[in-house]
Amino acid sequence: MNLSGILVIAKPEWVPQVVADLAAQDGLEVHQTDPESGRIIVVQEATDVHAEIEGVKRIKAMPHVVMADMVYHYFAEDEQAYDAMPAELAEDTSVCVPAYLNA
């Protein structure tokens, strides 16, 4: 199981709708919102790093989401050992991977 903390930003007038859309998704839990700034904190539970990245992509594609970025990542149990960032993720320009994770 992989857990990730995701910062989602929406225009303030759309926060209630975005929160409802996020809460309706499997594997996502909305933990905190700041309606004035449009910030929403989401925790995602995924089976592996690939599912985790796909989840972030789905959030980014949601209506009224201005920005979504993974700000925390935790590998609880991942059956696959990674020596480096998987090639298909490293080549994906829609995902910003911190340089220290590519080492």
Secondary structure, DSSP 8 states (H G I E B T S, - for coil): -EEEEEEEEE-GGGHHHHHHHHHTSTTEEEEEEETTTTEEEEEEEESSHHHHHHHHHHHHTSTTEEEEEEEEEEES--SS--SS--HHHHT-TTS---GGGG-
